[in-house]
Amino acid sequence: MTSGSQVLSVEMLARVEGEGGMHVHVQDGEVQDVELRIFEPPRFFEAFLRGRAYTEPPDITARICGICPVAYQMSACLAIEDACGVTVPEEIRYLRRLLYCGEWIESHALHIFFLHAPDLLGYDGAIEMARDHRELVELALRMKRAGNDLMTAVGGRAVHPVNVRIGGFHRLPSHDELAELRPQLVAAREEAIAAVAIVSGFEFPDFEQPYLYLSLNSENGYPMESGSLVTTAGLSAPVRDFGEHVIERHVAHSNALHSSFDDQIYVVGPLARYSLNFPALSPLARECAEAGGLGPTCRNPFQSIVVRTVELIHALDEAIRLIDGWHGAPVAAVAVPARAGVGHGATEAPRGLLYHRYRIDDEGTILDAQIVPPTAQNQPAIEADLKAFVQDNLHLSHEELTLQCELAIRTYDPCISCATHFLNLEVEHL
């Protein structure tokens, strides 16, 4: 279309953990505007954290997400411990990293095989895909089960773990309890290695992002449970500087805040982590990345499924290493006495950097809280991706362009959705 006006309006994104739609306006062959409209009512977690005890955020914020509760628990723990001037012993950090591996395994397996792969294989969903690719679905279920079982062993249960507390854990798992999981994790790792050949064989649109990438960088390896801020522009800064660079703002078309980094669109998540931390991947994960056609950086969001599979291999590899090295700890948790202060914490959720900030008084009452999830940070980039992609592909049929827009959103695995599937798509010629 070279003249006239066209509006692509998606009234509702189906199968989502929230409510949203998409609006694209094309005028005379030029994309004028793209809006990812999130109209899910605000959940007010930051507001009802105010007035609560400083020991409560790990349990409260875990309820923000049923897929990545550990990310919220770990970021909350780091922020509260920072405010109180406490650094946990290495053994506790070690066990936190192992718990985080479980979350990465179950979350990446879910996204790769149940939310992303069906589209690339031409199916409406995992149920339809299972009719022709039962072995792939069963493989995915085994890998996800391995992650869930690891979370249960360390966290007490797979959804909203109950064993996490400020300062550490309520209970330490024994070496024997963790060792029982090792064969399952080794088998899942072999299946993840085989999966690289599958996902790297998909056809991906030729599209690259020019945006700033932001992730953590950690002296403890590929970033998960801790680290400092790094960007592709060369910034290296402590987590406490996050608010000096990231500004959140309201937009009229979304109940979710939009974020910018030094007034720039930026991206967090697998592509950012991978591109900023490639050398920190396990040797096996780097080898699999090369086998999957990836270099040390990746800027094509459609290839995020390959990057996630590489991270899945790394998480399995890391979990096995951590289990082999676990010999217990002197205590399950250290004391975290309340004191007045402001604390900052950030970890790498499967979908990207998750930042928490808390201000508490000397009795441990929370006076103020800020939570910046990955999806809020990525929303401007999602809209910019859609604008650029639609502009370059106006020659595609309506159906094909619609599918590609779905894929563009799904590559981010946004927390507002388990899957992005468009219903009630209308094209109005004005």
Contacts in CASP RR format, 6 or more apart in sequence:
PFRMAT RR
TARGET T0000
AUTHOR 0000-0000-0000
METHOD contacts of the structure
MODEL  1
MTSGSQVLSVEMLARVEGEGGMHVHVQDGEVQDVELRIFEPPRFFEAFLR
GRAYTEPPDITARICGICPVAYQMSACLAIEDACGVTVPEEIRYLRRLLY
CGEWIESHALHIFFLHAPDLLGYDGAIEMARDHRELVELALRMKRAGNDL
MTAVGGRAVHPVNVRIGGFHRLPSHDELAELRPQLVAAREEAIAAVAIVS
GFEFPDFEQPYLYLSLNSENGYPMESGSLVTTAGLSAPVRDFGEHVIERH
VAHSNALHSSFDDQIYVVGPLARYSLNFPALSPLARECAEAGGLGPTCRN
PFQSIVVRTVELIHALDEAIRLIDGWHGAPVAAVAVPARAGVGHGATEAP
RGLLYHRYRIDDEGTILDAQIVPPTAQNQPAIEADLKAFVQDNLHLSHEE
LTLQCELAIRTYDPCISCATHFLNLEVEHL
1 26 0 8 1.000
1 29 0 8 1.000
1 394 0 8 1.000
2 28 0 8 1.000
2 29 0 8 1.000
3 28 0 8 1.000
3 29 0 8 1.000
4 27 0 8 1.000
4 28 0 8 1.000
4 29 0 8 1.000
4 429 0 8 1.000
4 430 0 8 1.000
5 25 0 8 1.000
5 26 0 8 1.000
5 27 0 8 1.000
5 28 0 8 1.000
5 429 0 8 1.000
5 430 0 8 1.000
6 25 0 8 1.000
6 26 0 8 1.000
6 27 0 8 1.000
6 427 0 8 1.000
6 428 0 8 1.000
6 429 0 8 1.000
6 430 0 8 1.000
7 23 0 8 1.000
7 24 0 8 1.000
7 25 0 8 1.000
7 26 0 8 1.000
7 426 0 8 1.000
7 427 0 8 1.000
7 428 0 8 1.000
7 430 0 8 1.000
8 22 0 8 1.000
8 23 0 8 1.000
8 24 0 8 1.000
8 26 0 8 1.000
8 390 0 8 1.000
8 401 0 8 1.000
8 402 0 8 1.000
8 405 0 8 1.000
8 425 0 8 1.000
8 426 0 8 1.000
8 427 0 8 1.000
9 22 0 8 1.000
9 23 0 8 1.000
9 24 0 8 1.000
9 425 0 8 1.000
9 426 0 8 1.000
9 427 0 8 1.000
9 428 0 8 1.000
10 21 0 8 1.000
10 22 0 8 1.000
10 23 0 8 1.000
10 422 0 8 1.000
10 423 0 8 1.000
10 424 0 8 1.000
10 425 0 8 1.000
11 21 0 8 1.000
11 423 0 8 1.000
11 424 0 8 1.000
11 426 0 8 1.000
12 19 0 8 1.000
12 20 0 8 1.000
12 21 0 8 1.000
12 423 0 8 1.000
12 424 0 8 1.000
13 19 0 8 1.000
13 20 0 8 1.000
13 21 0 8 1.000
13 22 0 8 1.000
13 409 0 8 1.000
13 416 0 8 1.000
13 417 0 8 1.000
13 420 0 8 1.000
13 421 0 8 1.000
13 422 0 8 1.000
13 423 0 8 1.000
14 421 0 8 1.000
14 422 0 8 1.000
14 423 0 8 1.000
15 417 0 8 1.000
15 418 0 8 1.000
15 419 0 8 1.000
15 420 0 8 1.000
15 421 0 8 1.000
16 416 0 8 1.000
16 417 0 8 1.000
16 418 0 8 1.000
16 419 0 8 1.000
16 420 0 8 1.000
17 65 0 8 1.000
17 415 0 8 1.000
17 416 0 8 1.000
17 417 0 8 1.000
17 418 0 8 1.000
18 38 0 8 1.000
18 40 0 8 1.000
18 416 0 8 1.000
18 417 0 8 1.000
19 38 0 8 1.000
19 39 0 8 1.000
19 40 0 8 1.000
20 36 0 8 1.000
20 37 0 8 1.000
20 38 0 8 1.000
20 39 0 8 1.000
20 40 0 8 1.000
20 416 0 8 1.000
21 36 0 8 1.000
21 37 0 8 1.000
21 38 0 8 1.000
21 39 0 8 1.000
22 34 0 8 1.000
22 35 0 8 1.000
22 36 0 8 1.000
22 37 0 8 1.000
22 386 0 8 1.000
22 405 0 8 1.000
22 409 0 8 1.000
22 422 0 8 1.000
23 33 0 8 1.000
23 34 0 8 1.000
23 35 0 8 1.000
23 37 0 8 1.000
23 253 0 8 1.000
24 31 0 8 1.000
24 33 0 8 1.000
24 34 0 8 1.000
24 386 0 8 1.000
24 387 0 8 1.000
24 390 0 8 1.000
24 405 0 8 1.000
25 31 0 8 1.000
25 32 0 8 1.000
25 33 0 8 1.000
25 34 0 8 1.000
26 32 0 8 1.000
26 390 0 8 1.000
26 394 0 8 1.000
29 394 0 8 1.000
30 391 0 8 1.000
31 387 0 8 1.000
31 390 0 8 1.000
31 391 0 8 1.000
33 387 0 8 1.000
34 383 0 8 1.000
34 384 0 8 1.000
34 386 0 8 1.000
34 387 0 8 1.000
34 390 0 8 1.000
35 253 0 8 1.000
35 254 0 8 1.000
35 383 0 8 1.000
36 253 0 8 1.000
36 254 0 8 1.000
36 379 0 8 1.000
36 382 0 8 1.000
36 383 0 8 1.000
36 386 0 8 1.000
36 409 0 8 1.000
37 253 0 8 1.000
37 254 0 8 1.000
38 253 0 8 1.000
38 254 0 8 1.000
38 255 0 8 1.000
38 256 0 8 1.000
38 379 0 8 1.000
38 416 0 8 1.000
39 254 0 8 1.000
39 255 0 8 1.000
40 255 0 8 1.000
40 256 0 8 1.000
40 416 0 8 1.000
41 255 0 8 1.000
42 255 0 8 1.000
43 64 0 8 1.000
45 60 0 8 1.000
45 61 0 8 1.000
45 64 0 8 1.000
45 369 0 8 1.000
45 371 0 8 1.000
46 369 0 8 1.000
46 370 0 8 1.000
46 371 0 8 1.000
48 60 0 8 1.000
49 56 0 8 1.000
49 57 0 8 1.000
49 60 0 8 1.000
49 61 0 8 1.000
49 358 0 8 1.000
49 366 0 8 1.000
49 369 0 8 1.000
50 366 0 8 1.000
50 367 0 8 1.000
50 368 0 8 1.000
50 369 0 8 1.000
51 365 0 8 1.000
51 366 0 8 1.000
51 367 0 8 1.000
52 60 0 8 1.000
52 365 0 8 1.000
52 366 0 8 1.000
53 364 0 8 1.000
53 365 0 8 1.000
53 366 0 8 1.000
54 80 0 8 1.000
54 83 0 8 1.000
54 84 0 8 1.000
54 166 0 8 1.000
54 338 0 8 1.000
54 358 0 8 1.000
54 360 0 8 1.000
54 364 0 8 1.000
54 365 0 8 1.000
54 366 0 8 1.000
55 80 0 8 1.000
55 165 0 8 1.000
55 166 0 8 1.000
55 336 0 8 1.000
56 366 0 8 1.000
57 76 0 8 1.000
57 77 0 8 1.000
57 79 0 8 1.000
57 80 0 8 1.000
57 356 0 8 1.000
57 358 0 8 1.000
57 366 0 8 1.000
57 369 0 8 1.000
58 72 0 8 1.000
58 73 0 8 1.000
58 76 0 8 1.000
58 77 0 8 1.000
58 164 0 8 1.000
58 165 0 8 1.000
58 166 0 8 1.000
59 73 0 8 1.000
59 160 0 8 1.000
59 162 0 8 1.000
59 164 0 8 1.000
61 72 0 8 1.000
61 73 0 8 1.000
61 75 0 8 1.000
61 76 0 8 1.000
61 356 0 8 1.000
61 371 0 8 1.000
62 69 0 8 1.000
62 70 0 8 1.000
62 72 0 8 1.000
62 73 0 8 1.000
62 160 0 8 1.000
62 161 0 8 1.000
62 164 0 8 1.000
63 69 0 8 1.000
63 160 0 8 1.000
64 72 0 8 1.000
64 371 0 8 1.000
64 373 0 8 1.000
65 71 0 8 1.000
65 72 0 8 1.000
65 415 0 8 1.000
66 159 0 8 1.000
66 160 0 8 1.000
67 106 0 8 1.000
67 107 0 8 1.000
67 110 0 8 1.000
67 350 0 8 1.000
67 415 0 8 1.000
67 418 0 8 1.000
68 103 0 8 1.000
68 107 0 8 1.000
68 349 0 8 1.000
68 350 0 8 1.000
68 351 0 8 1.000
68 415 0 8 1.000
69 103 0 8 1.000
69 159 0 8 1.000
69 160 0 8 1.000
69 161 0 8 1.000
70 99 0 8 1.000
70 100 0 8 1.000
70 102 0 8 1.000
70 103 0 8 1.000
70 151 0 8 1.000
70 161 0 8 1.000
70 164 0 8 1.000
71 100 0 8 1.000
71 103 0 8 1.000
71 347 0 8 1.000
71 348 0 8 1.000
71 349 0 8 1.000
71 350 0 8 1.000
71 354 0 8 1.000
72 349 0 8 1.000
72 354 0 8 1.000
72 356 0 8 1.000
72 371 0 8 1.000
73 161 0 8 1.000
73 164 0 8 1.000
74 96 0 8 1.000
74 99 0 8 1.000
74 100 0 8 1.000
74 164 0 8 1.000
74 225 0 8 1.000
74 347 0 8 1.000
75 345 0 8 1.000
75 346 0 8 1.000
75 347 0 8 1.000
75 354 0 8 1.000
75 355 0 8 1.000
75 356 0 8 1.000
75 371 0 8 1.000
76 345 0 8 1.000
76 356 0 8 1.000
76 358 0 8 1.000
77 96 0 8 1.000
77 164 0 8 1.000
77 165 0 8 1.000
77 166 0 8 1.000
77 167 0 8 1.000
77 168 0 8 1.000
78 226 0 8 1.000
78 239 0 8 1.000
78 344 0 8 1.000
78 345 0 8 1.000
78 346 0 8 1.000
78 347 0 8 1.000
78 356 0 8 1.000
79 343 0 8 1.000
79 344 0 8 1.000
79 345 0 8 1.000
79 356 0 8 1.000
79 357 0 8 1.000
79 358 0 8 1.000
80 166 0 8 1.000
80 336 0 8 1.000
80 343 0 8 1.000
80 358 0 8 1.000
80 360 0 8 1.000
81 87 0 8 1.000
81 88 0 8 1.000
81 166 0 8 1.000
81 167 0 8 1.000
81 336 0 8 1.000
82 240 0 8 1.000
82 343 0 8 1.000
82 344 0 8 1.000
82 345 0 8 1.000
83 339 0 8 1.000
83 341 0 8 1.000
83 342 0 8 1.000
83 343 0 8 1.000
83 358 0 8 1.000
83 359 0 8 1.000
83 360 0 8 1.000
84 336 0 8 1.000
84 337 0 8 1.000
84 338 0 8 1.000
84 339 0 8 1.000
84 341 0 8 1.000
84 360 0 8 1.000
85 339 0 8 1.000
86 167 0 8 1.000
86 334 0 8 1.000
86 335 0 8 1.000
86 336 0 8 1.000
86 337 0 8 1.000
88 96 0 8 1.000
88 167 0 8 1.000
88 168 0 8 1.000
88 334 0 8 1.000
89 329 0 8 1.000
89 330 0 8 1.000
89 331 0 8 1.000
89 334 0 8 1.000
91 328 0 8 1.000
91 329 0 8 1.000
91 330 0 8 1.000
92 167 0 8 1.000
92 168 0 8 1.000
92 169 0 8 1.000
92 329 0 8 1.000
92 332 0 8 1.000
92 333 0 8 1.000
92 334 0 8 1.000
93 220 0 8 1.000
93 225 0 8 1.000
93 226 0 8 1.000
94 322 0 8 1.000
94 326 0 8 1.000
95 154 0 8 1.000
95 168 0 8 1.000
95 169 0 8 1.000
95 172 0 8 1.000
95 173 0 8 1.000
95 326 0 8 1.000
95 329 0 8 1.000
96 168 0 8 1.000
96 225 0 8 1.000
97 220 0 8 1.000
97 224 0 8 1.000
97 225 0 8 1.000
97 318 0 8 1.000
97 322 0 8 1.000
98 150 0 8 1.000
98 154 0 8 1.000
98 178 0 8 1.000
98 319 0 8 1.000
98 322 0 8 1.000
98 323 0 8 1.000
98 326 0 8 1.000
99 150 0 8 1.000
99 151 0 8 1.000
99 154 0 8 1.000
99 155 0 8 1.000
99 161 0 8 1.000
99 164 0 8 1.000
100 224 0 8 1.000
100 225 0 8 1.000
100 347 0 8 1.000
101 147 0 8 1.000
101 150 0 8 1.000
101 224 0 8 1.000
101 315 0 8 1.000
101 316 0 8 1.000
101 318 0 8 1.000
101 319 0 8 1.000
101 322 0 8 1.000
102 146 0 8 1.000
102 147 0 8 1.000
102 148 0 8 1.000
102 150 0 8 1.000
102 151 0 8 1.000
102 154 0 8 1.000
102 315 0 8 1.000
102 319 0 8 1.000
103 147 0 8 1.000
103 151 0 8 1.000
103 349 0 8 1.000
103 350 0 8 1.000
104 224 0 8 1.000
104 311 0 8 1.000
104 312 0 8 1.000
104 315 0 8 1.000
104 350 0 8 1.000
105 143 0 8 1.000
105 144 0 8 1.000
105 146 0 8 1.000
105 147 0 8 1.000
105 150 0 8 1.000
105 188 0 8 1.000
105 312 0 8 1.000
105 315 0 8 1.000
105 316 0 8 1.000
105 319 0 8 1.000
106 144 0 8 1.000
106 146 0 8 1.000
106 147 0 8 1.000
106 148 0 8 1.000
106 151 0 8 1.000
106 158 0 8 1.000
107 350 0 8 1.000
107 351 0 8 1.000
108 308 0 8 1.000
108 309 0 8 1.000
108 311 0 8 1.000
108 312 0 8 1.000
108 315 0 8 1.000
108 350 0 8 1.000
109 140 0 8 1.000
109 143 0 8 1.000
109 144 0 8 1.000
109 147 0 8 1.000
109 312 0 8 1.000
110 140 0 8 1.000
110 144 0 8 1.000
111 305 0 8 1.000
111 308 0 8 1.000
111 350 0 8 1.000
111 413 0 8 1.000
112 140 0 8 1.000
112 195 0 8 1.000
112 199 0 8 1.000
112 305 0 8 1.000
112 308 0 8 1.000
112 309 0 8 1.000
112 312 0 8 1.000
113 126 0 8 1.000
113 136 0 8 1.000
113 137 0 8 1.000
113 139 0 8 1.000
113 140 0 8 1.000
113 143 0 8 1.000
113 195 0 8 1.000
114 125 0 8 1.000
114 126 0 8 1.000
114 137 0 8 1.000
114 140 0 8 1.000
114 419 0 8 1.000
115 126 0 8 1.000
115 410 0 8 1.000
115 413 0 8 1.000
115 418 0 8 1.000
115 419 0 8 1.000
116 305 0 8 1.000
116 410 0 8 1.000
116 411 0 8 1.000
116 413 0 8 1.000
117 129 0 8 1.000
117 136 0 8 1.000
117 199 0 8 1.000
117 202 0 8 1.000
117 305 0 8 1.000
118 124 0 8 1.000
118 125 0 8 1.000
118 126 0 8 1.000
118 128 0 8 1.000
118 129 0 8 1.000
119 125 0 8 1.000
119 403 0 8 1.000
119 406 0 8 1.000
119 407 0 8 1.000
119 410 0 8 1.000
120 199 0 8 1.000
120 202 0 8 1.000
120 203 0 8 1.000
120 305 0 8 1.000
120 407 0 8 1.000
121 129 0 8 1.000
121 133 0 8 1.000
121 202 0 8 1.000
122 129 0 8 1.000
123 129 0 8 1.000
123 132 0 8 1.000
124 421 0 8 1.000
125 419 0 8 1.000
126 137 0 8 1.000
129 136 0 8 1.000
129 137 0 8 1.000
130 137 0 8 1.000
136 198 0 8 1.000
139 191 0 8 1.000
139 194 0 8 1.000
139 195 0 8 1.000
142 187 0 8 1.000
142 188 0 8 1.000
142 191 0 8 1.000
143 188 0 8 1.000
143 191 0 8 1.000
143 192 0 8 1.000
143 312 0 8 1.000
145 184 0 8 1.000
146 181 0 8 1.000
146 184 0 8 1.000
146 185 0 8 1.000
146 187 0 8 1.000
146 188 0 8 1.000
146 316 0 8 1.000
147 158 0 8 1.000
147 188 0 8 1.000
148 158 0 8 1.000
149 158 0 8 1.000
149 181 0 8 1.000
149 184 0 8 1.000
150 181 0 8 1.000
150 185 0 8 1.000
150 319 0 8 1.000
151 157 0 8 1.000
151 158 0 8 1.000
151 161 0 8 1.000
152 158 0 8 1.000
153 173 0 8 1.000
153 177 0 8 1.000
153 178 0 8 1.000
153 181 0 8 1.000
154 161 0 8 1.000
154 163 0 8 1.000
154 169 0 8 1.000
154 173 0 8 1.000
154 178 0 8 1.000
155 161 0 8 1.000
155 162 0 8 1.000
155 163 0 8 1.000
155 164 0 8 1.000
155 169 0 8 1.000
156 162 0 8 1.000
156 163 0 8 1.000
162 170 0 8 1.000
163 169 0 8 1.000
163 170 0 8 1.000
163 171 0 8 1.000
164 170 0 8 1.000
165 333 0 8 1.000
166 333 0 8 1.000
166 336 0 8 1.000
167 333 0 8 1.000
167 334 0 8 1.000
167 335 0 8 1.000
167 336 0 8 1.000
168 332 0 8 1.000
168 333 0 8 1.000
168 334 0 8 1.000
169 332 0 8 1.000
169 333 0 8 1.000
170 332 0 8 1.000
170 333 0 8 1.000
171 332 0 8 1.000
172 328 0 8 1.000
172 329 0 8 1.000
172 332 0 8 1.000
173 326 0 8 1.000
174 328 0 8 1.000
175 326 0 8 1.000
175 327 0 8 1.000
175 328 0 8 1.000
178 323 0 8 1.000
178 326 0 8 1.000
179 323 0 8 1.000
181 323 0 8 1.000
182 320 0 8 1.000
182 323 0 8 1.000
182 324 0 8 1.000
185 316 0 8 1.000
185 319 0 8 1.000
185 320 0 8 1.000
185 323 0 8 1.000
186 320 0 8 1.000
188 316 0 8 1.000
189 284 0 8 1.000
189 313 0 8 1.000
189 316 0 8 1.000
189 317 0 8 1.000
189 320 0 8 1.000
192 309 0 8 1.000
192 312 0 8 1.000
192 313 0 8 1.000
192 316 0 8 1.000
193 284 0 8 1.000
193 288 0 8 1.000
193 313 0 8 1.000
195 309 0 8 1.000
195 312 0 8 1.000
196 288 0 8 1.000
196 291 0 8 1.000
196 292 0 8 1.000
196 306 0 8 1.000
196 309 0 8 1.000
196 310 0 8 1.000
196 313 0 8 1.000
197 291 0 8 1.000
197 292 0 8 1.000
199 305 0 8 1.000
199 306 0 8 1.000
199 309 0 8 1.000
200 291 0 8 1.000
200 292 0 8 1.000
200 293 0 8 1.000
200 294 0 8 1.000
200 306 0 8 1.000
200 309 0 8 1.000
202 305 0 8 1.000
204 300 0 8 1.000
204 302 0 8 1.000
204 303 0 8 1.000
205 300 0 8 1.000
205 302 0 8 1.000
205 389 0 8 1.000
205 393 0 8 1.000
205 404 0 8 1.000
205 407 0 8 1.000
206 300 0 8 1.000
207 300 0 8 1.000
207 301 0 8 1.000
207 302 0 8 1.000
207 385 0 8 1.000
207 388 0 8 1.000
207 389 0 8 1.000
207 392 0 8 1.000
208 299 0 8 1.000
208 300 0 8 1.000
209 267 0 8 1.000
209 271 0 8 1.000
209 299 0 8 1.000
209 300 0 8 1.000
209 301 0 8 1.000
209 381 0 8 1.000
209 385 0 8 1.000
210 299 0 8 1.000
211 264 0 8 1.000
211 265 0 8 1.000
211 266 0 8 1.000
211 267 0 8 1.000
211 381 0 8 1.000
211 384 0 8 1.000
212 231 0 8 1.000
212 232 0 8 1.000
212 233 0 8 1.000
212 261 0 8 1.000
212 262 0 8 1.000
212 264 0 8 1.000
212 265 0 8 1.000
212 266 0 8 1.000
212 267 0 8 1.000
213 231 0 8 1.000
213 232 0 8 1.000
213 266 0 8 1.000
213 267 0 8 1.000
213 268 0 8 1.000
213 271 0 8 1.000
213 272 0 8 1.000
213 275 0 8 1.000
213 276 0 8 1.000
214 229 0 8 1.000
214 230 0 8 1.000
214 231 0 8 1.000
214 261 0 8 1.000
214 266 0 8 1.000
214 267 0 8 1.000
214 268 0 8 1.000
214 272 0 8 1.000
214 353 0 8 1.000
214 377 0 8 1.000
215 223 0 8 1.000
215 229 0 8 1.000
215 230 0 8 1.000
215 268 0 8 1.000
215 269 0 8 1.000
215 272 0 8 1.000
215 273 0 8 1.000
215 276 0 8 1.000
215 277 0 8 1.000
215 348 0 8 1.000
215 352 0 8 1.000
215 353 0 8 1.000
216 223 0 8 1.000
216 226 0 8 1.000
216 227 0 8 1.000
216 228 0 8 1.000
216 229 0 8 1.000
216 230 0 8 1.000
216 239 0 8 1.000
216 273 0 8 1.000
216 346 0 8 1.000
216 347 0 8 1.000
216 348 0 8 1.000
216 353 0 8 1.000
217 223 0 8 1.000
217 227 0 8 1.000
217 228 0 8 1.000
217 229 0 8 1.000
217 230 0 8 1.000
217 236 0 8 1.000
217 276 0 8 1.000
217 277 0 8 1.000
217 280 0 8 1.000
218 224 0 8 1.000
218 226 0 8 1.000
218 227 0 8 1.000
218 228 0 8 1.000
218 280 0 8 1.000
219 227 0 8 1.000
220 226 0 8 1.000
220 227 0 8 1.000
221 277 0 8 1.000
221 280 0 8 1.000
222 273 0 8 1.000
222 277 0 8 1.000
222 280 0 8 1.000
222 281 0 8 1.000
222 282 0 8 1.000
222 311 0 8 1.000
222 314 0 8 1.000
222 318 0 8 1.000
223 273 0 8 1.000
223 277 0 8 1.000
223 280 0 8 1.000
223 347 0 8 1.000
223 348 0 8 1.000
224 318 0 8 1.000
224 347 0 8 1.000
224 348 0 8 1.000
225 347 0 8 1.000
225 348 0 8 1.000
226 347 0 8 1.000
227 239 0 8 1.000
227 346 0 8 1.000
228 236 0 8 1.000
228 237 0 8 1.000
228 238 0 8 1.000
228 239 0 8 1.000
229 235 0 8 1.000
229 236 0 8 1.000
229 237 0 8 1.000
229 238 0 8 1.000
229 239 0 8 1.000
229 241 0 8 1.000
229 242 0 8 1.000
229 245 0 8 1.000
229 346 0 8 1.000
230 236 0 8 1.000
230 276 0 8 1.000
231 261 0 8 1.000
231 266 0 8 1.000
231 276 0 8 1.000
232 272 0 8 1.000
232 275 0 8 1.000
232 276 0 8 1.000
235 245 0 8 1.000
237 245 0 8 1.000
238 344 0 8 1.000
239 344 0 8 1.000
239 345 0 8 1.000
239 346 0 8 1.000
239 355 0 8 1.000
240 343 0 8 1.000
240 344 0 8 1.000
242 344 0 8 1.000
242 346 0 8 1.000
242 355 0 8 1.000
242 357 0 8 1.000
242 372 0 8 1.000
243 357 0 8 1.000
245 261 0 8 1.000
245 262 0 8 1.000
246 259 0 8 1.000
246 260 0 8 1.000
246 261 0 8 1.000
246 355 0 8 1.000
246 372 0 8 1.000
246 377 0 8 1.000
247 259 0 8 1.000
247 260 0 8 1.000
247 263 0 8 1.000
248 257 0 8 1.000
248 258 0 8 1.000
248 259 0 8 1.000
248 372 0 8 1.000
248 376 0 8 1.000
249 257 0 8 1.000
249 258 0 8 1.000
249 259 0 8 1.000
249 260 0 8 1.000
250 257 0 8 1.000
250 258 0 8 1.000
251 258 0 8 1.000
254 379 0 8 1.000
256 375 0 8 1.000
256 376 0 8 1.000
256 379 0 8 1.000
256 416 0 8 1.000
257 372 0 8 1.000
257 376 0 8 1.000
258 376 0 8 1.000
258 379 0 8 1.000
258 380 0 8 1.000
259 266 0 8 1.000
259 372 0 8 1.000
259 376 0 8 1.000
259 377 0 8 1.000
259 379 0 8 1.000
259 380 0 8 1.000
260 266 0 8 1.000
260 380 0 8 1.000
265 380 0 8 1.000
265 381 0 8 1.000
265 384 0 8 1.000
266 377 0 8 1.000
266 381 0 8 1.000
267 377 0 8 1.000
267 378 0 8 1.000
267 381 0 8 1.000
268 351 0 8 1.000
268 352 0 8 1.000
268 353 0 8 1.000
268 374 0 8 1.000
268 377 0 8 1.000
268 378 0 8 1.000
269 348 0 8 1.000
269 351 0 8 1.000
269 352 0 8 1.000
269 353 0 8 1.000
269 374 0 8 1.000
269 378 0 8 1.000
270 304 0 8 1.000
270 307 0 8 1.000
270 308 0 8 1.000
270 311 0 8 1.000
270 350 0 8 1.000
270 352 0 8 1.000
271 298 0 8 1.000
271 299 0 8 1.000
271 301 0 8 1.000
271 304 0 8 1.000
271 307 0 8 1.000
272 352 0 8 1.000
272 353 0 8 1.000
273 311 0 8 1.000
273 348 0 8 1.000
273 352 0 8 1.000
274 281 0 8 1.000
274 289 0 8 1.000
274 294 0 8 1.000
274 297 0 8 1.000
274 298 0 8 1.000
274 307 0 8 1.000
274 310 0 8 1.000
274 311 0 8 1.000
275 296 0 8 1.000
275 297 0 8 1.000
275 298 0 8 1.000
275 299 0 8 1.000
278 286 0 8 1.000
278 289 0 8 1.000
278 295 0 8 1.000
278 296 0 8 1.000
278 297 0 8 1.000
279 286 0 8 1.000
279 296 0 8 1.000
281 289 0 8 1.000
281 310 0 8 1.000
281 314 0 8 1.000
282 313 0 8 1.000
282 314 0 8 1.000
282 317 0 8 1.000
282 318 0 8 1.000
282 321 0 8 1.000
284 313 0 8 1.000
284 314 0 8 1.000
284 317 0 8 1.000
285 310 0 8 1.000
285 311 0 8 1.000
285 313 0 8 1.000
285 314 0 8 1.000
285 317 0 8 1.000
288 309 0 8 1.000
288 310 0 8 1.000
288 313 0 8 1.000
289 295 0 8 1.000
289 306 0 8 1.000
289 307 0 8 1.000
289 310 0 8 1.000
292 306 0 8 1.000
292 310 0 8 1.000
293 306 0 8 1.000
294 303 0 8 1.000
294 306 0 8 1.000
294 307 0 8 1.000
294 310 0 8 1.000
298 304 0 8 1.000
298 306 0 8 1.000
298 307 0 8 1.000
301 385 0 8 1.000
301 408 0 8 1.000
301 411 0 8 1.000
301 412 0 8 1.000
302 407 0 8 1.000
302 408 0 8 1.000
302 411 0 8 1.000
304 411 0 8 1.000
304 412 0 8 1.000
304 413 0 8 1.000
305 411 0 8 1.000
308 350 0 8 1.000
338 360 0 8 1.000
338 362 0 8 1.000
338 363 0 8 1.000
338 364 0 8 1.000
339 360 0 8 1.000
339 362 0 8 1.000
339 364 0 8 1.000
340 360 0 8 1.000
340 361 0 8 1.000
340 362 0 8 1.000
341 359 0 8 1.000
341 360 0 8 1.000
342 357 0 8 1.000
342 358 0 8 1.000
342 359 0 8 1.000
343 357 0 8 1.000
343 358 0 8 1.000
343 359 0 8 1.000
344 355 0 8 1.000
344 356 0 8 1.000
344 357 0 8 1.000
345 355 0 8 1.000
345 356 0 8 1.000
345 357 0 8 1.000
346 353 0 8 1.000
346 354 0 8 1.000
346 355 0 8 1.000
346 356 0 8 1.000
347 353 0 8 1.000
347 354 0 8 1.000
348 354 0 8 1.000
349 373 0 8 1.000
349 374 0 8 1.000
350 413 0 8 1.000
351 373 0 8 1.000
351 374 0 8 1.000
351 375 0 8 1.000
351 378 0 8 1.000
351 412 0 8 1.000
351 413 0 8 1.000
351 414 0 8 1.000
351 415 0 8 1.000
352 374 0 8 1.000
352 377 0 8 1.000
353 374 0 8 1.000
353 377 0 8 1.000
354 371 0 8 1.000
354 372 0 8 1.000
354 373 0 8 1.000
354 374 0 8 1.000
355 370 0 8 1.000
355 371 0 8 1.000
355 372 0 8 1.000
356 369 0 8 1.000
356 370 0 8 1.000
356 371 0 8 1.000
356 372 0 8 1.000
357 368 0 8 1.000
357 369 0 8 1.000
357 370 0 8 1.000
358 366 0 8 1.000
358 368 0 8 1.000
358 369 0 8 1.000
358 370 0 8 1.000
359 366 0 8 1.000
359 367 0 8 1.000
359 368 0 8 1.000
359 369 0 8 1.000
360 366 0 8 1.000
360 367 0 8 1.000
361 367 0 8 1.000
373 415 0 8 1.000
374 415 0 8 1.000
375 412 0 8 1.000
375 414 0 8 1.000
375 415 0 8 1.000
375 416 0 8 1.000
378 412 0 8 1.000
378 414 0 8 1.000
379 414 0 8 1.000
381 412 0 8 1.000
382 408 0 8 1.000
382 409 0 8 1.000
382 412 0 8 1.000
382 414 0 8 1.000
385 408 0 8 1.000
386 405 0 8 1.000
386 408 0 8 1.000
386 409 0 8 1.000
389 404 0 8 1.000
389 405 0 8 1.000
389 408 0 8 1.000
390 401 0 8 1.000
390 405 0 8 1.000
393 401 0 8 1.000
393 404 0 8 1.000
394 401 0 8 1.000
396 404 0 8 1.000
398 427 0 8 1.000
402 422 0 8 1.000
402 425 0 8 1.000
405 422 0 8 1.000
406 420 0 8 1.000
406 421 0 8 1.000
406 422 0 8 1.000
409 417 0 8 1.000
409 420 0 8 1.000
410 419 0 8 1.000
410 420 0 8 1.000
414 420 0 8 1.000
END
